[in-house]
Amino acid sequence: MRSEDSTPPSTARPAALEVTDLGFSYGRHTALEGVGFSVHAGEFKVLLGPNGAGKTTLFALITRLYDGRLGRIRVDGTDLRRESLRALARMGVVFQLPTLDLDLTVRQNLLYHAALHGLSRRRALARIHDELERMQMLERRNEKVRHLNGGHRRRVEIARALLHEPKLLLLDEPTVGLDVHSRRDIVEHVHRLSGEQGIAVLWATHLIDEVREGDRVIVLHRGRVQADGTVGEVVAAAGAGNLAGAFDRLTEARPV
């Protein structure tokens, strides 16, 4: 395990994700305006915002579900708009809504995803073994997904997102609907994953208790970045006593 002294500052590491002056509107409604931030290798960054803040819209733009015209997104140095396939191949995604096929086994779901990324069957089976073992799901690889509980399904989705060894892992409200124990396990696992494997993580949530003291935090409200920094920096900038207090101040209702 790395000590704090041996961990380089995030700005000294390669940027796995760079978002610059991003904007998006639904008709006359502005969903995002002037959004900019970066996530570096080995960094766990939390996109913290209330429901309706623009988190899911932001993820839709990064994953090219939406085609935005304002601003720029680069993934591991690759411009998302100019080289979409190359950029998308460098990210793994866990969406808010489940996307596994319930009638396939865990192994079948992962094999299908591996094939989409061009992995040979031999390589795919090796990667499936490694990621399911890491997620403590290897013994359940031949079970149909519909027989798994919500927490185990999320573990399979995270394993799936990592099969092609991405530089960036995006998770949009990944613990929604899970019990407290399952939520805690998944938060713990992804933190370890980021630290041990150097994967850049962008974790979107509205839950304060999913943020660790060592995380970096982006507070998003009404489509704008209200704060971006370490937990301590965000708390100090808001003039609050803790992150919960800072979040309340930064997202309180203001005249528009």
C-alpha positions in Angstrom: 0.0 0.0 0.0 1.4 3.4 -0.9 2.0 6.0 1.8 0.8 9.6 1.4 4.3 10.8 1.0 5.0 8.4 -1.9 1.8 9.4 -3.8 2.5 12.1 -6.4 0.1 15.0 -6.7 -2.7 14.4 -9.2 -1.4 17.1 -11.5 1.9 15.1 -11.9 0.0 12.1 -13.3 -1.4 11.7 -16.8 -4.9 13.0 -17.3 -7.3 10.2 -18.1 -10.2 12.6 -18.6 -10.1 16.3 -19.4 -13.4 18.3 -19.7 -13.1 21.9 -20.9 -15.9 24.5 -21.0 -18.6 21.9 -21.6 -22.2 23.1 -22.2 -25.4 21.4 -23.1 -29.1 22.4 -23.4 -32.4 20.6 -23.8 -34.3 23.1 -25.9 -34.3 26.3 -23.8 -33.2 24.5 -20.6 -29.5 24.7 -19.9 -28.4 21.5 -18.4 -24.6 22.2 -18.3 -22.7 25.5 -18.6 -19.0 26.0 -18.6 -18.2 22.7 -17.0 -14.5 22.0 -16.7 -12.3 19.5 -14.7 -9.8 16.7 -15.1 -9.3 13.2 -13.6 -5.8 11.8 -13.4 -4.4 8.3 -13.3 -4.9 6.7 -9.9 -7.3 9.4 -8.8 -10.7 8.7 -7.3 -12.8 11.8 -8.0 -16.4 12.2 -6.8 -18.9 14.1 -8.9 -21.2 15.2 -6.1 -24.5 16.8 -6.8 -28.2 16.7 -5.9 -30.7 15.0 -8.3 -31.1 17.1 -11.4 -27.7 18.7 -11.0 -26.6 17.5 -14.5 -24.5 14.5 -13.5 -26.2 12.0 -15.8 -26.2 14.5 -18.7 -22.5 14.9 -18.2 -22.0 11.2 -18.3 -24.1 10.9 -21.4 -21.8 13.4 -23.1 -18.6 11.7 -22.0 -19.9 8.3 -23.3 -21.2 9.9 -26.5 -24.8 8.9 -25.8 -25.4 12.6 -26.4 -23.5 14.6 -29.1 -22.5 17.9 -27.5 -21.2 20.9 -29.6 -20.0 23.1 -26.8 -16.7 22.5 -25.1 -14.2 19.7 -25.4 -13.7 16.2 -23.9 -10.4 14.3 -24.1 -10.0 10.7 -22.8 -6.4 9.6 -22.2 -5.3 12.4 -24.5 -7.7 11.5 -27.3 -10.3 14.0 -28.5 -13.7 12.4 -28.0 -15.4 14.1 -30.9 -12.6 13.6 -33.5 -11.7 10.0 -32.5 -14.7 8.6 -30.8 -14.0 4.9 -31.1 -10.5 5.3 -29.9 -11.5 7.4 -26.9 -14.5 5.2 -26.0 -12.2 2.1 -26.0 -10.2 3.6 -23.2 -13.1 4.0 -20.8 -15.2 1.5 -18.8 -18.7 2.6 -17.8 -21.2 1.5 -15.1 -24.5 3.2 -15.9 -27.2 4.1 -13.3 -29.7 1.7 -14.8 -28.7 -2.0 -14.9 -27.7 -3.2 -18.4 -27.0 -6.9 -17.9 -29.0 -9.5 -19.7 -31.0 -11.3 -17.0 -31.4 -14.5 -18.9 -27.7 -15.0 -19.6 -25.2 -16.3 -17.1 -22.6 -14.0 -15.6 -19.9 -15.5 -17.9 -22.1 -15.2 -21.0 -22.7 -11.5 -20.3 -19.0 -10.8 -19.9 -18.0 -12.9 -23.0 -20.4 -10.8 -25.1 -19.0 -7.5 -23.8 -15.4 -8.8 -24.3 -16.2 -9.7 -28.0 -17.5 -6.1 -28.5 -14.1 -4.9 -27.5 -12.3 -7.3 -29.8 -10.8 -9.6 -27.2 -9.9 -13.1 -28.3 -11.9 -15.8 -26.6 -8.7 -17.0 -24.8 -7.9 -13.5 -23.6 -11.5 -12.8 -22.7 -11.7 -16.0 -20.5 -8.5 -15.0 -18.7 -9.8 -11.4 -18.1 -13.2 -12.7 -16.9 -11.5 -15.0 -14.4 -9.3 -12.3 -13.1 -12.0 -9.6 -12.7 -14.6 -12.0 -11.2 -12.1 -13.3 -8.8 -11.2 -9.7 -7.8 -14.9 -9.0 -7.3 -15.4 -12.3 -5.3 -17.9 -13.5 -7.9 -15.9 -16.2 -9.6 -17.9 -19.1 -8.1 -21.1 -17.6 -9.5 -19.9 -17.2 -13.1 -22.3 -19.9 -14.4 -25.4 -18.5 -12.6 -28.0 -16.5 -14.5 -27.9 -12.9 -13.7 -31.6 -12.9 -12.6 -30.7 -15.1 -9.7 -28.2 -12.5 -8.3 -29.1 -9.8 -5.8 -28.6 -6.1 -6.6 -25.2 -5.8 -5.0 -23.8 -8.9 -6.9 -25.2 -7.6 -10.2 -23.3 -4.3 -9.6 -20.1 -6.3 -9.0 -20.6 -8.1 -12.3 -21.2 -4.7 -14.1 -18.0 -3.3 -12.6 -16.1 -6.5 -13.7 -17.5 -6.1 -17.1 -16.4 -2.5 -17.3 -12.8 -3.5 -16.5 -12.4 -6.4 -18.9 -10.7 -4.4 -21.6 -8.4 -2.7 -19.1 -9.6 0.9 -19.5 -7.7 4.0 -18.4 -10.9 5.6 -17.0 -13.8 4.1 -15.1 -17.1 6.0 -15.0 -19.8 5.1 -12.5 -23.1 6.9 -12.5 -24.9 6.5 -9.1 -23.7 2.9 -9.0 -25.2 2.2 -5.5 -28.7 3.4 -6.2 -31.2 0.9 -4.7 -28.6 -1.2 -2.8 -28.6 -1.9 0.9 -26.1 -0.3 3.2 -23.7 -3.3 3.3 -23.7 -3.7 -0.5 -23.1 0.1 -1.0 -20.2 0.0 1.4 -18.6 -3.0 -0.2 -18.7 -1.5 -3.7 -17.4 1.9 -2.5 -14.5 0.1 -0.8 -13.7 -2.1 -3.8 -13.6 0.7 -6.3 -11.4 2.8 -4.0 -8.9 -0.1 -3.8 -9.1 -0.6 -7.5 -8.1 3.0 -8.2 -5.3 3.0 -5.7 -3.8 -0.4 -6.6 -4.2 -0.4 -10.4 -3.9 3.3 -11.1 -7.2 3.6 -12.8 -8.8 7.0 -13.0 -12.3 6.9 -11.4 -15.1 9.4 -11.8 -17.9 8.4 -9.3 -21.2 10.3 -9.6 -23.4 10.4 -6.5 -25.7 12.5 -4.3 -24.7 10.6 -1.2 -22.1 12.4 1.1 -21.2 9.2 2.9 -19.7 7.7 -0.3 -16.9 10.4 -0.2 -13.6 9.5 1.6 -11.3 12.0 3.2 -8.6 11.4 0.5 -10.9 11.8 -2.4 -11.1 14.8 -4.7 -14.6 16.3 -5.1 -16.5 18.2 -7.8 -19.7 19.8 -6.5 -22.1 20.2 -9.4 -25.3 22.2 -9.0 -27.7 23.5 -11.7 -25.3 22.4 -14.4 -22.3 24.4 -13.0 -19.2 23.4 -11.1 -19.5 25.0 -7.7 -16.3 23.6 -6.2 -13.4 21.3 -7.3 -10.7 20.1 -5.0 -9.8 17.9 -2.0 -12.5 17.4 0.7 -10.6 19.9 2.9 -10.4 22.5 0.1 -14.1 22.2 -0.7 -15.0 22.5 3.0 -12.7 25.5 3.5 -13.9 27.3 0.4 -17.5 27.0 1.5 -16.7 28.2 5.0 -18.2 25.1 6.5 -17.3 22.6 9.2 -17.5 19.5 7.2 -18.4 18.2 3.7 -22.1 17.8 4.5 -22.2 21.5 5.5 -20.2 22.6 2.5 -22.5 20.6 0.2 -25.6 22.2 1.7 -24.1 25.7 1.3 -23.0 25.1 -2.3 -26.3 23.6 -3.4 -28.7 25.8 -1.5 -31.5 27.4 -3.5 -30.4 30.7 -5.1 -32.4 33.2 -7.2 -32.1 32.5 -10.9 
